[in-house]
Amino acid sequence: MKPETLNILRSPGGCLPLRIKTESLADGSTVEFLTNDECGVMFPIREGIPVFVETKELIGSNKRYRNIYDRFAPYYDFISRAGLFFMGLSEDAMRKEFLKELEIERGGMVLETSVGTGSNFYHLPRDLRFYGFDLSWGMLRTCRKKMNKLGVAAELFLGEAEHLPFEDEVFDIVYQMGGINFFSDKGKAIKEMVRVAKKGTKIIIMDETEQVARSLERLPGVNAFFKDRDKAIESPLEFIPKEMEDIQVKELFNSQAWFLSFRKPL
């Protein structure tokens, strides 16, 4: 972990600084943790990825969808392309259309929540500093393999987007593409995105519409994500903090995706 990354990490919820602690095991191997001794919190680092929430600690939609994403992680990219093809969309074209809404500055720090397999990083300038956050261990492992293959350096973290482990106002770019429809608490996740973004940052969020969900819930494989939904999908516009500026809401790709953008005030 880079020193500049450790400097911005905080315990989720408590916003306490963390340090790396190494312990030796009986077999001679070592394990690493992120810890704050004053309050006794300790988070394991597994295969280089800090883990801020364990499966047993999850409830609601987060618990259900972590299991689904973990199960589908090895072939998620194929499923995603198949689902978009079924919708008449090109994955690369869709990602480029979404990402062009970002306000990118050279060398900026980028946070993608629900980073998944990291496909968006491939379409962004390589001089950015990438931070990927996701709830699924399987997706993060797949993301890491892909990033290594593509030569993209990215710091990855596992946890709930409702409790981001970062200091206030550190990221130049913050976005979420997909996944938020399934969050246990969309409003809290959006407030966390706002908290960690620098003042003046434009935040963008996109996910499928109810129209798409009704189509894909009949498609074998993909339907695991959409069947047995508690309620109809709609954009989380109501959860955008009132003090945000330049709020835009629209539908893209023939109403197959809802799109939200807004700016954190200076």
N, C-alpha and C positions, 0 to 999 in steps of 0.2 A: 504494500500500500504506500502510495506516495505521501510524503510529509504534508503537502498542501491539502490532500484529501483528509488526513487525520485531523487537521486543524479545523475543518468545517463540520466534522461529525459531532453529533450530540445524541444523548439518550432520548428515544422517542417519548414525547409527552413531558419529560422533565427538562429537556434542553440543557443537560449537564455535559460538560466536556468529557471525552473519552480518551483512554490511552490503551496501547497494546500491551497485553500481558502474556507471557509464554510460560507454560508449565510442562514439566517432563513427566512422562508416563513410565510405568514399570518395565515396559518392553524397550525402553530407550528412545522411543519416538517423542515428539513434542506436539502440543496443541496450543493454538493461539486464541485469545479472547480480546474483545473490546470491553473495558471496564472503567467504572468510576468507583473508587474505593470508599469515598465519603458516604455514598448512598447504597453501596452494595450491589449495584447492577452489573451484570456480566452477560455479554453476548458472544457466542462462539463465531469463529471464522473458519468456515469449511471450504476447502479447496480454493482458498483465496477470496471467498465471498462472505462478507459479514451477514449473520443471520439475526434479524431483529424480532422475529416472531416464529414460534414453533407451531406445528400443525395442531397440537392439543389445545393451544390457546385461542384458536380461531372459532368464530361463531357465525351464524347466518350465511349470507350469500358468499362471503369470503371463504368460508370453510368448504362449501360445495364446489365453488369454481376453482379453488386451488387444486382439488382432487381431479377435476376435469382437465385442467391445463397440464398438470403433471402427467396424466395418462396419455394425452395427445401430443406432448412435447416432441417426441422423436420424429413425428411426421406432420407437425403443425404447419410448416411452410407449404407442404403439398395440399393439405386440407384448405388452407387459406386461399391459395391460388385456385383450387377447384371451386370453392364457394364463390369467389369473385367472378370466375368464368361463368358460373351458373347465373350470376347477376348481370352478365354482359360487360364486365369491367376488366381492365388490365391492372394488375397489382402495381407494377412500376409506375404507370401513368397516374394512378390514384395517389400513391405516396408522394410523387413529385408535385401534384396539384395541392395536396395538403401542406407539404413542407415549404412551398413557396410563400405561404402566409407568414412564416417566421421572419423576424427581423434579425439577421445574422451579422455579427461583427467578428472580425478576425480574432482568433484566439479566445473566443468567448466560452464560458462554462455552460454546458448543455445538460439539462435534466429531462429525461423521458421517463414518466411514470407508466407502468404497464409496458415496459420495454419489450417484453416477449422475446423473440429470437433475434432482436436487434436489426431488423431489416431496414429501418429508417436511417440508421447511422450510415449505411452504405451510400445513401443519396445526399449526404451532407459533406461540407468541406472537411478535409482531413486535419486542418490546423485547429479545429475546435477541441475542447476537452470534454469528453463524453462521460456522463454518469447515467447508468441505467438502473431502474428500480422496478422490482416485480414481486408478486406474491408467490409465484410458482418456482420451486427449486428446479424442476425439470426444464422449464423454459429458460432459466438463467444459465443452466449448464449448456443447453443448446446454443444460446446466445454467445457464450464464451468461446465455444468451438468455432462458431461462424466468424467471430471477430478475429480470432487467431488466424484463421484461414485467409481472411481478407486483409490482414495487416492493420486492423483498426484497434487502437488502444482505448479501452473503455473500463471504467471502474463500475463493478456491479454490486448490488445490494438486494437482500431479500427482506421483505417486510410488508406491512399494510400501508397503502397510500394515505390512509386516514391518520397515520403517525409517522411522518417522514423524519429520518434521523439526521437532519441537517440544521445548521445554524440559520438564523433569520437573514434574508436578503443577500444570498451569495450567488445565485444563478442568473446569468444573462439571458438565457433562453429556457423556457419551461413549457412543455407540451405533453399531451396525452392523445394517442390515436388508438381507439378501441379499448374495450375492457371495462370502461367506467359504467356501462349499462348494468354490470353485474356486481358493482360494489355494494357492501353492506350500508355504507353511509357516504353518499355522493357529496353531500354538502360539506362534510368535514374534510373529505379529500380535496375538494376545491379550495377550501380555506388554507389547507396545508400547502398547496401549490402556490397560492398567493403569498403565504408567509415566507417561503424560501426564495421567491423571486426578488430580484433587485427592484427598486423603485423605477417606474417608467417602463418596466418590461411588459411586452405583449404576450399574453398566454393564450394558447389555442387548444381546443379539445374537440374531438370528433368521435362518433360511433354510429352503429347501424340504427336505422329507423325501425319502427314497428312493422312497416311494410316488408322489410327484408327479413325480420325475425319470422314472420308468418310464412314466408317463402322457404326459408332454410330449415325450419323445424320439420319439414317433410323430406329433407335431403339426408339420406343415411350418412352417418359419421358426423357431419356438421350439426345435425339436429340435437346432439348432446348438449350444445351450448344454449339452445333456444327453447327446447320443450319444457313443459311444466313451469313456465314463468309465473311469478306471483301476480304481476300486473303488466299492462301494456307499456311499451317503451316510449319515452318522450325525452326531449332534451332537458337537462337540469338547469335551465335558465333561472328558475326560482332560487337556486342556490348560489348564484353569483352575488358576492357582497355588494351592497348598494353603493358603496363608495368607489367601485371600479368605474373606469372611464372607457369611452369608445366601444361600448358593448354592441356586438353584432351577433345575430342568430340567423341562420339560413339553412336550407337543405341543398345538398350537392348530389351530383351523379343521378339525375332523374329521381330525386327524393329518396335515394337509397341510403343516404347518410345525413345526420344532422351535424351542424357545425357551429361552434361557439368561439368567439374571440373577445377579449377584453384587455384593458391595460391597467396595470397597478399605478395609482397616482404617484407623482413625484413628491 
